[in-house]
Amino acid sequence: MKLGVIPDVVFALEYKDQNGQVQRAYFFLEADRGTMPVVRKHLFQTSFFRKLLAYEATWTNKVHQRHLGIHRFRVITVTTIAARVQTLLEACSQLKRGHGMFLFADTSALEKDLFSPVWRNGKTGELSPLLDLPDLASSAASPV
């Protein structure tokens, strides 16, 4: 089965690393309104988990490098309520790899400083900032 995914928004942020070099961090935004089931019985049906699988496959197969010319990306998901964030984190934990590329927050995070640790990391579930500067400064680093 072929899976594909089209983010709701793609954007990049530029910043200076420890050496004063300009770096760029790429993000794929998923605006989750809570209307799509998180998991379904079959992958041929739409679900948020199927989107996560498609992003995992994009990263694993380096599609982003070959087709977009970018070394790294993160997928940020903004959803409706904190309980939905927890459900999305549980689905993310079912992936085989790439958990660290996912960040989740509910809409209340949008009322805060988006660069502060208001995002739940798909790898640990802990609060993380949008830009983890030491991590993003190295393009060879892996989001696993």
C-alpha contacts under 8 A as a table, 3 or more apart, distances in Angstrom:
res1	aa1	res2	aa2	distance
1	M	44	F	7.94
3	L	50	R	7.65
3	L	53	L	7.91
3	L	54	A	5.61
4	G	51	K	7.63
4	G	54	A	5.64
5	V	51	K	6.10
5	V	54	A	6.01
5	V	55	Y	7.11
7	P	10	V	6.56
7	P	28	F	5.62
7	P	29	L	5.81
7	P	30	E	5.79
8	D	28	F	7.39
8	D	29	L	5.69
8	D	30	E	5.38
8	D	31	A	6.50
9	V	28	F	5.95
9	V	29	L	5.02
9	V	30	E	7.09
10	V	26	Y	7.41
10	V	27	F	5.77
10	V	28	F	4.65
10	V	29	L	6.14
11	F	26	Y	5.91
11	F	27	F	5.43
11	F	28	F	6.73
12	A	24	R	6.27
12	A	25	A	5.35
12	A	26	Y	4.31
12	A	27	F	6.00
13	L	24	R	5.54
13	L	25	A	5.24
13	L	26	Y	6.61
14	E	22	V	6.51
14	E	23	Q	5.52
14	E	24	R	4.37
14	E	25	A	6.38
15	Y	22	V	5.56
15	Y	23	Q	5.39
15	Y	24	R	6.43
16	K	19	N	7.46
16	K	20	G	5.05
16	K	21	Q	5.19
16	K	22	V	4.46
16	K	23	Q	5.84
17	D	20	G	5.24
17	D	21	Q	5.47
17	D	22	V	6.45
17	D	23	Q	6.53
17	D	133	L	7.20
17	D	134	P	7.82
17	D	137	A	6.02
18	Q	21	Q	7.46
23	Q	137	A	6.72
25	A	72	R	7.30
25	A	73	F	6.70
25	A	131	L	7.89
25	A	136	L	6.89
26	Y	70	I	7.83
26	Y	72	R	6.77
26	Y	73	F	4.76
26	Y	74	R	6.46
27	F	73	F	5.43
27	F	74	R	4.90
27	F	75	V	5.68
27	F	76	I	6.76
28	F	73	F	7.17
28	F	74	R	6.24
28	F	75	V	4.71
28	F	76	I	6.20
29	L	75	V	5.87
29	L	76	I	4.97
29	L	77	T	5.82
29	L	78	V	7.73
30	E	75	V	7.23
30	E	76	I	6.17
30	E	77	T	4.60
30	E	78	V	6.45
31	A	77	T	5.88
31	A	78	V	5.22
31	A	79	T	6.23
32	D	35	T	7.60
32	D	36	M	7.94
32	D	77	T	6.64
32	D	78	V	5.95
32	D	79	T	4.60
32	D	80	T	7.02
33	R	36	M	7.69
33	R	79	T	5.74
33	R	80	T	5.85
34	G	37	P	7.52
34	G	79	T	6.62
34	G	80	T	6.34
34	G	84	R	7.24
36	M	46	T	7.41
36	M	47	S	5.88
36	M	48	F	6.64
37	P	40	R	6.67
37	P	46	T	7.66
37	P	47	S	5.17
37	P	48	F	6.44
38	V	47	S	5.22
38	V	48	F	4.60
38	V	49	F	5.66
38	V	87	T	7.34
38	V	88	L	6.71
38	V	91	A	7.13
39	V	47	S	5.48
39	V	48	F	6.49
39	V	49	F	5.52
39	V	50	R	7.70
39	V	91	A	7.28
40	R	43	L	6.92
40	R	45	Q	6.80
40	R	46	T	7.63
40	R	47	S	6.25
42	H	45	Q	5.84
43	L	46	T	7.02
43	L	47	S	7.75
43	L	50	R	6.41
46	T	50	R	6.57
47	S	50	R	5.23
47	S	51	K	6.77
48	F	51	K	5.07
48	F	52	L	6.42
48	F	88	L	7.76
49	F	52	L	4.94
49	F	53	L	6.23
49	F	88	L	7.91
49	F	91	A	6.01
49	F	92	C	7.20
50	R	53	L	5.00
50	R	54	A	6.25
51	K	54	A	5.04
51	K	55	Y	6.31
52	L	55	Y	5.17
52	L	56	E	6.10
52	L	92	C	6.87
52	L	95	L	7.80
53	L	56	E	4.95
53	L	57	A	6.12
53	L	95	L	7.01
54	A	57	A	5.07
54	A	58	T	6.10
55	Y	58	T	4.91
55	Y	59	W	6.24
56	E	59	W	5.25
56	E	60	T	6.02
56	E	95	L	7.64
56	E	97	R	7.05
56	E	98	G	5.96
57	A	60	T	4.93
57	A	61	N	5.83
58	T	61	N	5.44
58	T	62	K	5.89
58	T	63	V	5.08
58	T	64	H	6.46
59	W	62	K	4.99
59	W	63	V	6.50
59	W	64	H	6.75
59	W	98	G	7.44
60	T	63	V	7.92
60	T	98	G	7.88
62	K	65	Q	5.29
62	K	66	R	6.45
63	V	66	R	5.20
63	V	67	H	5.81
63	V	68	L	7.58
64	H	67	H	5.53
64	H	68	L	5.10
64	H	69	G	6.43
64	H	70	I	5.90
64	H	71	H	7.08
64	H	72	R	7.68
65	Q	68	L	5.59
65	Q	69	G	4.49
65	Q	70	I	4.92
65	Q	71	H	5.53
65	Q	72	R	7.94
66	R	69	G	5.80
70	I	73	F	7.53
71	H	139	S	6.04
71	H	140	A	7.63
72	R	139	S	6.59
73	F	101	M	6.96
74	R	101	M	4.63
74	R	102	F	5.88
74	R	103	L	7.39
75	V	101	M	6.03
75	V	102	F	4.88
75	V	103	L	6.22
76	I	102	F	5.93
76	I	103	L	4.71
76	I	104	F	5.79
76	I	105	A	7.95
77	T	102	F	7.72
77	T	103	L	6.24
77	T	104	F	4.79
77	T	105	A	6.35
78	V	104	F	6.01
78	V	105	A	5.01
78	V	106	D	5.26
78	V	107	T	6.12
79	T	82	A	7.97
79	T	84	R	6.85
79	T	85	V	6.78
79	T	104	F	7.64
79	T	105	A	6.31
79	T	106	D	4.61
79	T	107	T	6.00
80	T	84	R	6.90
80	T	106	D	5.26
80	T	107	T	5.61
81	I	84	R	5.44
81	I	85	V	6.70
81	I	106	D	5.07
81	I	107	T	6.82
81	I	108	S	7.92
82	A	85	V	4.99
82	A	86	Q	6.51
82	A	105	A	7.33
82	A	106	D	5.56
83	A	86	Q	5.17
83	A	87	T	6.47
84	R	87	T	5.00
84	R	88	L	6.17
84	R	106	D	7.82
85	V	88	L	5.09
85	V	89	L	6.14
85	V	104	F	6.16
85	V	105	A	6.22
85	V	106	D	6.49
85	V	120	R	7.92
86	Q	89	L	5.03
86	Q	90	E	6.27
87	T	90	E	5.10
87	T	91	A	6.38
88	L	91	A	5.05
88	L	92	C	6.12
88	L	104	F	7.79
89	L	92	C	4.92
89	L	93	S	6.22
89	L	104	F	7.64
89	L	122	G	5.83
89	L	125	G	6.78
90	E	93	S	5.16
90	E	94	Q	6.95
91	A	94	Q	5.42
91	A	95	L	7.51
92	C	95	L	5.63
92	C	99	H	6.50
92	C	122	G	6.13
93	S	96	K	7.99
93	S	99	H	6.97
93	S	122	G	7.09
93	S	123	K	7.20
95	L	98	G	7.40
95	L	99	H	6.95
97	R	144	V	5.91
98	G	101	M	5.83
98	G	102	F	7.84
98	G	123	K	7.99
98	G	143	P	5.68
98	G	144	V	4.38
99	H	102	F	5.92
99	H	121	N	7.92
99	H	122	G	4.98
99	H	123	K	4.58
99	H	143	P	7.07
99	H	144	V	5.75
100	G	103	L	7.70
100	G	121	N	6.40
100	G	122	G	5.44
100	G	123	K	4.70
100	G	124	T	7.93
100	G	143	P	4.79
100	G	144	V	5.16
101	M	121	N	7.98
101	M	122	G	7.08
101	M	143	P	5.12
101	M	144	V	7.16
102	F	121	N	6.15
102	F	122	G	4.94
102	F	123	K	7.61
103	L	119	W	5.59
103	L	120	R	5.41
103	L	121	N	4.79
103	L	122	G	5.74
103	L	128	S	7.96
103	L	130	L	7.87
104	F	119	W	5.31
104	F	120	R	4.93
104	F	121	N	6.60
104	F	122	G	7.25
105	A	108	S	7.86
105	A	109	A	6.16
105	A	118	V	6.77
105	A	119	W	5.11
105	A	120	R	6.17
106	D	109	A	5.86
106	D	110	L	7.76
107	T	110	L	5.35
107	T	111	E	7.49
108	S	111	E	5.51
108	S	112	K	7.39
109	A	112	K	5.30
109	A	113	D	7.60
109	A	114	L	6.86
109	A	118	V	5.98
109	A	119	W	7.75
110	L	113	D	7.31
110	L	114	L	6.48
112	K	116	S	7.87
112	K	118	V	7.88
113	D	116	S	5.46
113	D	118	V	7.98
114	L	117	P	7.66
114	L	118	V	6.79
114	L	129	P	7.54
114	L	130	L	6.69
115	F	118	V	7.74
115	F	129	P	5.40
115	F	130	L	5.14
115	F	131	L	6.62
116	S	128	S	7.50
116	S	129	P	4.93
116	S	130	L	6.99
117	P	127	L	5.28
117	P	128	S	4.31
117	P	129	P	3.87
117	P	130	L	7.05
118	V	127	L	5.73
118	V	128	S	6.21
118	V	129	P	6.31
118	V	130	L	7.96
119	W	126	E	7.93
119	W	127	L	5.27
119	W	128	S	5.11
119	W	129	P	6.14
119	W	130	L	6.76
120	R	124	T	7.92
120	R	125	G	5.08
120	R	126	E	5.34
120	R	127	L	4.66
120	R	128	S	6.01
121	N	124	T	5.67
121	N	125	G	4.75
121	N	126	E	5.56
121	N	127	L	6.24
121	N	128	S	6.04
122	G	125	G	5.54
123	K	144	V	7.65
128	S	132	D	7.68
129	P	132	D	6.11
131	L	136	L	7.22
132	D	135	D	5.44
132	D	136	L	6.02
133	L	136	L	5.11
133	L	137	A	5.90
134	P	137	A	5.35
134	P	138	S	7.25
135	D	138	S	6.13
135	D	141	A	6.93
136	L	139	S	6.55
136	L	141	A	7.54
138	S	141	A	5.51
